[in-house]
């Protein structure tokens, strides 16, 4: 048995980007930022690290996201993780 499930709570770094497939299916891309604060043990300096997550929402939910969401809005996302790749000049390249 296996499980592919992710939960992310963060802030939108830009307005949602809505596009459509050739078949007319809406696809919304979101740029979600999460941050983590920590103290450097050696210097005692407070640091903050930001991680960016690309979220893709398909179909009617994607249309609703594009209509209702905007940059700076806090968002809770649940879904599955997937890694895409493509072949370029015979070499496999991972998509960001």
N, CA, C and O atoms as CSV, one atom per row, in Angstrom:
chain,resi,resn,atom,element,x,y,z
A,1,UNK,N,N,0.835,-1.178,0.000
A,1,UNK,CA,C,0.000,0.000,0.000
A,1,UNK,C,C,0.883,1.245,0.000
A,1,UNK,O,O,1.963,1.245,0.589
A,2,UNK,N,N,0.421,2.300,-0.660
A,2,UNK,CA,C,1.164,3.562,-0.671
A,2,UNK,C,C,0.173,4.719,-0.592
A,2,UNK,O,O,-1.025,4.546,-0.814
A,3,UNK,N,N,0.695,5.897,-0.274
A,3,UNK,CA,C,-0.150,7.082,-0.132
A,3,UNK,C,C,0.594,8.283,-0.683
A,3,UNK,O,O,1.746,8.523,-0.320
A,4,UNK,N,N,-0.054,9.040,-1.556
A,4,UNK,CA,C,0.518,10.261,-2.112
A,4,UNK,C,C,-0.434,11.390,-1.758
A,4,UNK,O,O,-1.393,11.650,-2.485
A,5,UNK,N,N,-0.174,12.059,-0.645
A,5,UNK,CA,C,-1.063,13.108,-0.143
A,5,UNK,C,C,-0.225,14.238,0.416
A,5,UNK,O,O,0.732,13.995,1.151
A,6,UNK,N,N,-0.572,15.472,0.078
A,6,UNK,CA,C,0.157,16.638,0.564
A,6,UNK,C,C,-0.817,17.693,1.059
A,6,UNK,O,O,-1.898,17.869,0.497
A,7,UNK,N,N,-0.425,18.393,2.121
A,7,UNK,CA,C,-1.191,19.519,2.640
A,7,UNK,C,C,-0.238,20.707,2.753
A,7,UNK,O,O,0.832,20.597,3.352
A,8,UNK,N,N,-0.626,21.833,2.179
A,8,UNK,CA,C,0.205,23.040,2.204
A,8,UNK,C,C,-0.681,24.227,2.572
A,8,UNK,O,O,-1.766,24.400,2.017
A,9,UNK,N,N,-0.206,25.041,3.516
A,9,UNK,CA,C,-0.883,26.286,3.866
A,9,UNK,C,C,0.127,27.406,3.635
A,9,UNK,O,O,1.209,27.409,4.222
A,10,UNK,N,N,-0.235,28.353,2.778
A,10,UNK,CA,C,0.692,29.427,2.465
A,10,UNK,C,C,-0.021,30.610,1.843
A,10,UNK,O,O,-1.246,30.710,1.895
A,11,UNK,N,N,0.754,31.499,1.256
A,11,UNK,CA,C,0.223,32.721,0.653
A,11,UNK,C,C,0.517,32.735,-0.842
A,11,UNK,O,O,1.580,32.300,-1.283
A,12,UNK,N,N,-0.445,33.242,-1.616
A,12,UNK,CA,C,-0.256,33.349,-3.061
A,12,UNK,C,C,0.753,34.446,-3.369
A,12,UNK,O,O,0.622,35.579,-2.906
A,13,UNK,N,N,1.763,34.091,-4.159
A,13,UNK,CA,C,2.807,35.049,-4.514
A,13,UNK,C,C,2.457,35.890,-5.725
A,13,UNK,O,O,3.101,36.908,-5.978
A,14,UNK,N,N,1.450,35.482,-6.475
A,14,UNK,CA,C,0.977,36.249,-7.631
A,14,UNK,C,C,-0.464,35.847,-7.909
A,14,UNK,O,O,-0.955,34.853,-7.373
A,15,UNK,N,N,-1.128,36.615,-8.739
A,15,UNK,CA,C,-2.501,36.275,-9.111
A,15,UNK,C,C,-2.512,34.938,-9.848
A,15,UNK,O,O,-1.555,34.619,-10.554
A,16,UNK,N,N,-3.570,34.160,-9.698
A,16,UNK,CA,C,-3.675,32.877,-10.408
A,16,UNK,C,C,-3.590,33.068,-11.922
A,16,UNK,O,O,-4.063,34.069,-12.459
A,17,UNK,N,N,-2.982,32.100,-12.596
A,17,UNK,CA,C,-2.846,32.135,-14.050
A,17,UNK,C,C,-3.793,31.092,-14.637
A,17,UNK,O,O,-3.604,29.895,-14.426
A,18,UNK,N,N,-4.813,31.541,-15.374
A,18,UNK,CA,C,-5.791,30.632,-15.966
A,18,UNK,C,C,-5.522,30.487,-17.455
A,18,UNK,O,O,-5.329,31.471,-18.169
A,19,UNK,N,N,-5.515,29.237,-17.906
A,19,UNK,CA,C,-5.386,28.949,-19.341
A,19,UNK,C,C,-6.321,27.783,-19.647
A,19,UNK,O,O,-6.939,27.220,-18.743
A,20,UNK,N,N,-6.417,27.430,-20.905
A,20,UNK,CA,C,-7.309,26.351,-21.326
A,20,UNK,C,C,-6.555,25.374,-22.215
A,20,UNK,O,O,-5.700,25.776,-23.003
A,21,UNK,N,N,-6.875,24.089,-22.086
A,21,UNK,CA,C,-6.291,23.086,-22.970
A,21,UNK,C,C,-6.937,23.217,-24.349
A,21,UNK,O,O,-7.893,23.975,-24.513
A,22,UNK,N,N,-6.428,22.492,-25.333
A,22,UNK,CA,C,-7.014,22.520,-26.674
A,22,UNK,C,C,-8.452,22.022,-26.665
A,22,UNK,O,O,-9.243,22.387,-27.534
A,23,UNK,N,N,-8.790,21.191,-25.685
A,23,UNK,CA,C,-10.158,20.672,-25.568
A,23,UNK,C,C,-11.068,21.624,-24.787
A,23,UNK,O,O,-12.258,21.351,-24.630
A,24,UNK,N,N,-10.510,22.748,-24.294
A,24,UNK,CA,C,-11.308,23.739,-23.582
A,24,UNK,C,C,-11.378,23.541,-22.079
A,24,UNK,O,O,-12.169,24.208,-21.412
A,25,UNK,N,N,-10.572,22.642,-21.524
A,25,UNK,CA,C,-10.566,22.408,-20.081
A,25,UNK,C,C,-9.768,23.505,-19.379
A,25,UNK,O,O,-8.621,23.758,-19.745
A,26,UNK,N,N,-10.356,24.161,-18.375
A,26,UNK,CA,C,-9.621,25.187,-17.633
A,26,UNK,C,C,-8.493,24.572,-16.794
A,26,UNK,O,O,-8.655,23.501,-16.209
A,27,UNK,N,N,-7.351,25.266,-16.746
A,27,UNK,CA,C,-6.212,24.867,-15.930
A,27,UNK,C,C,-5.691,26.123,-15.237
A,27,UNK,O,O,-5.296,27.082,-15.899
A,28,UNK,N,N,-5.691,26.117,-13.914
A,28,UNK,CA,C,-5.239,27.272,-13.145
A,28,UNK,C,C,-3.935,26.928,-12.438
A,28,UNK,O,O,-3.841,25.894,-11.776
A,29,UNK,N,N,-2.935,27.785,-12.572
A,29,UNK,CA,C,-1.645,27.595,-11.923
A,29,UNK,C,C,-1.500,28.631,-10.813
A,29,UNK,O,O,-1.708,29.827,-11.020
A,30,UNK,N,N,-1.134,28.137,-9.621
A,30,UNK,CA,C,-0.962,28.996,-8.453
A,30,UNK,C,C,0.480,28.916,-7.980
A,30,UNK,O,O,1.107,27.860,-8.063
A,31,UNK,N,N,1.004,30.019,-7.488
A,31,UNK,CA,C,2.339,30.069,-6.915
A,31,UNK,C,C,2.173,30.328,-5.423
A,31,UNK,O,O,1.829,31.438,-5.015
A,32,UNK,N,N,2.420,29.300,-4.605
A,32,UNK,CA,C,2.139,29.353,-3.180
A,32,UNK,C,C,3.443,29.365,-2.384
A,32,UNK,O,O,4.317,28.528,-2.607
A,33,UNK,N,N,3.571,30.310,-1.463
A,33,UNK,CA,C,4.784,30.438,-0.654
A,33,UNK,C,C,4.522,29.986,0.779
A,33,UNK,O,O,3.521,30.358,1.392
A,34,UNK,N,N,5.439,29.179,1.299
A,34,UNK,CA,C,5.429,28.822,2.714
A,34,UNK,C,C,6.748,29.315,3.292
A,34,UNK,O,O,7.759,29.377,2.592
A,35,UNK,N,N,6.729,29.665,4.578
A,35,UNK,CA,C,7.964,30.147,5.194
A,35,UNK,C,C,8.222,29.422,6.513
A,35,UNK,O,O,7.319,28.864,7.136
A,36,UNK,N,N,9.483,29.454,6.905
A,36,UNK,CA,C,9.926,28.805,8.130
A,36,UNK,C,C,10.959,29.710,8.784
A,36,UNK,O,O,11.903,30.157,8.133
A,37,UNK,N,N,10.777,29.976,10.063
A,37,UNK,CA,C,11.742,30.773,10.817
A,37,UNK,C,C,12.561,29.857,11.712
A,37,UNK,O,O,12.049,28.893,12.282
A,38,UNK,N,N,13.835,30.180,11.822
A,38,UNK,CA,C,14.707,29.398,12.704
A,38,UNK,C,C,15.851,30.287,13.183
A,38,UNK,O,O,16.101,31.354,12.622
A,39,UNK,N,N,16.537,29.831,14.225
A,39,UNK,CA,C,17.674,30.553,14.764
A,39,UNK,C,C,18.949,29.794,14.432
A,39,UNK,O,O,19.054,28.594,14.687
A,40,UNK,N,N,19.915,30.501,13.861
A,40,UNK,CA,C,21.208,29.920,13.558
A,40,UNK,C,C,21.898,29.616,14.883
A,40,UNK,O,O,22.139,30.529,15.673
A,41,UNK,N,N,22.220,28.353,15.139
A,41,UNK,CA,C,22.785,27.940,16.432
A,41,UNK,C,C,24.162,28.537,16.683
A,41,UNK,O,O,24.527,28.779,17.833
A,42,UNK,N,N,24.930,28.778,15.626
A,42,UNK,CA,C,26.282,29.296,15.808
A,42,UNK,C,C,26.301,30.794,16.064
A,42,UNK,O,O,27.073,31.266,16.898
A,43,UNK,N,N,25.461,31.551,15.357
A,43,UNK,CA,C,25.481,33.009,15.477
A,43,UNK,C,C,24.339,33.560,16.315
A,43,UNK,O,O,24.391,34.707,16.759
A,44,UNK,N,N,23.306,32.752,16.536
A,44,UNK,CA,C,22.140,33.231,17.276
A,44,UNK,C,C,21.242,34.127,16.437
A,44,UNK,O,O,20.253,34.666,16.933
A,45,UNK,N,N,21.590,34.284,15.162
A,45,UNK,CA,C,20.828,35.150,14.257
A,45,UNK,C,C,19.526,34.474,13.831
A,45,UNK,O,O,19.508,33.280,13.535
A,46,UNK,N,N,18.458,35.232,13.803
A,46,UNK,CA,C,17.147,34.733,13.384
A,46,UNK,C,C,17.095,34.740,11.862
A,46,UNK,O,O,17.387,35.760,11.237
A,47,UNK,N,N,16.726,33.608,11.259
A,47,UNK,CA,C,16.677,33.460,9.804
A,47,UNK,C,C,15.265,33.070,9.380
A,47,UNK,O,O,14.494,32.520,10.166
A,48,UNK,N,N,14.944,33.362,8.133
A,48,UNK,CA,C,13.667,32.955,7.561
A,48,UNK,C,C,13.916,32.377,6.171
A,48,UNK,O,O,14.607,32.974,5.347
A,49,UNK,N,N,13.337,31.202,5.932
A,49,UNK,CA,C,13.474,30.539,4.629
A,49,UNK,C,C,12.097,30.438,3.985
A,49,UNK,O,O,11.124,30.058,4.637
A,50,UNK,N,N,12.021,30.780,2.702
A,50,UNK,CA,C,10.760,30.714,1.960
A,50,UNK,C,C,10.865,29.603,0.925
A,50,UNK,O,O,11.862,29.496,0.210
A,51,UNK,N,N,9.832,28.784,0.855
A,51,UNK,CA,C,9.745,27.694,-0.124
A,51,UNK,C,C,8.562,27.982,-1.039
A,51,UNK,O,O,7.470,28.285,-0.559
A,52,UNK,N,N,8.767,27.890,-2.357
A,52,UNK,CA,C,7.699,28.131,-3.331
A,52,UNK,C,C,7.158,26.815,-3.859
A,52,UNK,O,O,7.918,25.901,-4.178
A,53,UNK,N,N,5.839,26.727,-3.947
A,53,UNK,CA,C,5.160,25.523,-4.425
A,53,UNK,C,C,4.303,25.884,-5.631
A,53,UNK,O,O,3.556,26.862,-5.608
A,54,UNK,N,N,4.420,25.087,-6.676
A,54,UNK,CA,C,3.571,25.272,-7.856
A,54,UNK,C,C,2.367,24.359,-7.703
A,54,UNK,O,O,2.518,23.146,-7.554
A,55,UNK,N,N,1.177,24.934,-7.740
A,55,UNK,CA,C,-0.069,24.190,-7.571
A,55,UNK,C,C,-0.867,24.316,-8.862
A,55,UNK,O,O,-1.043,25.418,-9.381
A,56,UNK,N,N,-1.351,23.184,-9.383
A,56,UNK,CA,C,-2.152,23.183,-10.607
A,56,UNK,C,C,-3.542,22.658,-10.265
A,56,UNK,O,O,-3.693,21.586,-9.679
A,57,UNK,N,N,-4.562,23.443,-10.647
A,57,UNK,CA,C,-5.960,23.077,-10.381
A,57,UNK,C,C,-6.677,22.952,-11.720
A,57,UNK,O,O,-6.660,23.880,-12.529
A,58,UNK,N,N,-7.309,21.797,-11.950
A,58,UNK,CA,C,-7.948,21.498,-13.225
A,58,UNK,C,C,-9.460,21.661,-13.165
A,58,UNK,O,O,-10.073,21.566,-12.102
A,59,UNK,N,N,-10.044,21.908,-14.329
A,59,UNK,CA,C,-11.500,21.896,-14.487
A,59,UNK,C,C,-12.201,23.082,-13.834
A,59,UNK,O,O,-11.635,24.169,-13.708
A,60,UNK,N,N,-13.435,22.851,-13.426
A,60,UNK,CA,C,-14.261,23.913,-12.851
A,60,UNK,C,C,-13.621,24.517,-11.603
A,60,UNK,O,O,-13.721,25.722,-11.376
A,61,UNK,N,N,-12.960,23.677,-10.788
A,61,UNK,CA,C,-12.273,24.193,-9.608
A,61,UNK,C,C,-11.184,25.195,-10.000
A,61,UNK,O,O,-10.963,26.182,-9.298
A,62,UNK,N,N,-10.508,24.938,-11.116
A,62,UNK,CA,C,-9.499,25.870,-11.606
A,62,UNK,C,C,-10.102,27.209,-11.989
A,62,UNK,O,O,-9.530,28.257,-11.690
A,63,UNK,N,N,-11.259,27.184,-12.651
A,63,UNK,CA,C,-11.955,28.426,-13.010
A,63,UNK,C,C,-12.351,29.204,-11.768
A,63,UNK,O,O,-12.212,30.426,-11.721
A,64,UNK,N,N,-12.843,28.494,-10.765
A,64,UNK,CA,C,-13.264,29.148,-9.515
A,64,UNK,C,C,-12.066,29.762,-8.803
A,64,UNK,O,O,-12.160,30.872,-8.279
A,65,UNK,N,N,-10.939,29.051,-8.779
A,65,UNK,CA,C,-9.723,29.596,-8.154
A,65,UNK,C,C,-9.294,30.889,-8.833
A,65,UNK,O,O,-8.972,31.871,-8.164
A,66,UNK,N,N,-9.290,30.886,-10.167
A,66,UNK,CA,C,-8.871,32.075,-10.916
A,66,UNK,C,C,-9.794,33.252,-10.652
A,66,UNK,O,O,-9.348,34.399,-10.640
A,67,UNK,N,N,-11.065,32.981,-10.443
A,67,UNK,CA,C,-12.050,34.028,-10.216
A,67,UNK,C,C,-12.007,34.563,-8.785
A,67,UNK,O,O,-12.174,35.763,-8.569
A,68,UNK,N,N,-11.785,33.690,-7.815
A,68,UNK,CA,C,-11.942,34.062,-6.408
A,68,UNK,C,C,-10.640,34.436,-5.681
A,68,UNK,O,O,-10.680,35.117,-4.656
A,69,UNK,N,N,-9.503,34.001,-6.199
A,69,UNK,CA,C,-8.236,34.194,-5.480
A,69,UNK,C,C,-7.419,35.331,-6.079
A,69,UNK,O,O,-7.576,35.683,-7.248
A,70,UNK,N,N,-6.542,35.897,-5.251
A,70,UNK,CA,C,-5.663,36.978,-5.692
A,70,UNK,C,C,-4.366,36.939,-4.893
A,70,UNK,O,O,-4.293,36.318,-3.832
A,71,UNK,N,N,-3.352,37.605,-5.414
A,71,UNK,CA,C,-2.043,37.694,-4.777
A,71,UNK,C,C,-2.191,38.112,-3.317
A,71,UNK,O,O,-2.972,39.008,-2.997
A,72,UNK,N,N,-1.427,37.449,-2.422
A,72,UNK,CA,C,-1.427,37.792,-1.007
A,72,UNK,C,C,-2.434,37.016,-0.175
A,72,UNK,O,O,-2.366,37.036,1.054
A,73,UNK,N,N,-3.353,36.343,-0.817
A,73,UNK,CA,C,-4.404,35.594,-0.112
A,73,UNK,C,C,-3.823,34.330,0.504
A,73,UNK,O,O,-3.031,33.633,-0.131
A,74,UNK,N,N,-4.218,34.031,1.745
A,74,UNK,CA,C,-3.785,32.788,2.373
A,74,UNK,C,C,-4.621,31.640,1.832
A,74,UNK,O,O,-5.823,31.788,1.610
A,75,UNK,N,N,-3.977,30.491,1.620
A,75,UNK,CA,C,-4.643,29.375,0.969
A,75,UNK,C,C,-4.244,28.058,1.629
A,75,UNK,O,O,-3.085,27.847,1.985
A,76,UNK,N,N,-5.234,27.176,1.783
A,76,UNK,CA,C,-5.025,25.816,2.278
A,76,UNK,C,C,-5.247,24.890,1.093
A,76,UNK,O,O,-6.305,24.930,0.465
A,77,UNK,N,N,-4.255,24.052,0.778
A,77,UNK,CA,C,-4.340,23.167,-0.388
A,77,UNK,C,C,-4.087,21.730,0.054
A,77,UNK,O,O,-3.145,21.455,0.797
A,78,UNK,N,N,-4.936,20.821,-0.408
A,78,UNK,CA,C,-4.723,19.386,-0.230
A,78,UNK,C,C,-4.708,18.744,-1.606
A,78,UNK,O,O,-5.499,19.110,-2.476
A,79,UNK,N,N,-3.818,17.797,-1.802
A,79,UNK,CA,C,-3.771,17.114,-3.084
A,79,UNK,C,C,-2.665,16.098,-3.121
A,79,UNK,O,O,-2.183,15.649,-2.080
A,80,UNK,N,N,-2.255,15.728,-4.334
A,80,UNK,CA,C,-1.177,14.764,-4.497
A,80,UNK,C,C,0.021,15.442,-5.137
A,80,UNK,O,O,-0.119,16.442,-5.840
A,81,UNK,N,N,1.193,14.891,-4.887
A,81,UNK,CA,C,2.417,15.397,-5.479
A,81,UNK,C,C,2.709,14.648,-6.772
A,81,UNK,O,O,2.528,13.433,-6.858
A,82,UNK,N,N,3.161,15.388,-7.771
A,82,UNK,CA,C,3.597,14.749,-8.999
A,82,UNK,C,C,4.771,15.525,-9.576
A,82,UNK,O,O,4.849,16.747,-9.451
A,83,UNK,N,N,5.674,14.803,-10.204
A,83,UNK,CA,C,6.847,15.393,-10.839
A,83,UNK,C,C,6.726,15.154,-12.330
A,83,UNK,O,O,6.556,14.020,-12.777
A,84,UNK,N,N,6.816,16.226,-13.091
A,84,UNK,CA,C,6.722,16.100,-14.540
A,84,UNK,C,C,8.111,16.214,-15.140
A,84,UNK,O,O,8.999,16.851,-14.574
A,85,UNK,N,N,8.287,15.584,-16.300
A,85,UNK,CA,C,9.559,15.686,-17.005
A,85,UNK,C,C,9.293,15.664,-18.510
A,85,UNK,O,O,8.211,15.290,-18.962
A,86,UNK,N,N,10.283,16.065,-19.252
A,86,UNK,CA,C,10.186,16.025,-20.705
A,86,UNK,C,C,11.556,15.682,-21.278
A,86,UNK,O,O,12.576,15.858,-20.612
A,87,UNK,N,N,11.574,15.192,-22.512
A,87,UNK,CA,C,12.821,14.859,-23.199
A,87,UNK,C,C,13.223,16.021,-24.097
A,87,UNK,O,O,12.439,16.496,-24.919
A,88,UNK,N,N,14.454,16.462,-23.919
A,88,UNK,CA,C,14.995,17.527,-24.770
A,88,UNK,C,C,16.364,17.070,-25.251
A,88,UNK,O,O,17.273,16.841,-24.454
A,89,UNK,N,N,16.493,16.945,-26.538
A,89,UNK,CA,C,17.745,16.486,-27.148
A,89,UNK,C,C,18.192,15.149,-26.556
A,89,UNK,O,O,19.384,14.924,-26.347
A,90,UNK,N,N,17.227,14.262,-26.286
A,90,UNK,CA,C,17.540,12.936,-25.775
A,90,UNK,C,C,17.817,12.868,-24.281
A,90,UNK,O,O,18.091,11.792,-23.751
A,91,UNK,N,N,17.748,14.018,-23.588
A,91,UNK,CA,C,17.985,14.039,-22.146
A,91,UNK,C,C,16.680,14.314,-21.417
A,91,UNK,O,O,15.896,15.168,-21.831
A,92,UNK,N,N,16.454,13.590,-20.337
A,92,UNK,CA,C,15.250,13.784,-19.538
A,92,UNK,C,C,15.471,14.957,-18.584
A,92,UNK,O,O,16.470,14.999,-17.866
A,93,UNK,N,N,14.532,15.915,-18.581
A,93,UNK,CA,C,14.625,17.113,-17.760
A,93,UNK,C,C,13.386,17.206,-16.885
A,93,UNK,O,O,12.267,17.030,-17.366
A,94,UNK,N,N,13.584,17.484,-15.591
A,94,UNK,CA,C,12.456,17.669,-14.676
A,94,UNK,C,C,11.917,19.080,-14.789
A,94,UNK,O,O,12.680,20.035,-14.940
A,95,UNK,N,N,10.592,19.212,-14.716
A,95,UNK,CA,C,9.941,20.526,-14.725
A,95,UNK,C,C,9.928,21.075,-13.308
A,95,UNK,O,O,9.811,20.322,-12.342
A,96,UNK,N,N,10.047,22.372,-13.191
A,96,UNK,CA,C,9.929,23.029,-11.877
A,96,UNK,C,C,8.481,23.254,-11.546
A,96,UNK,O,O,8.167,23.793,-10.486
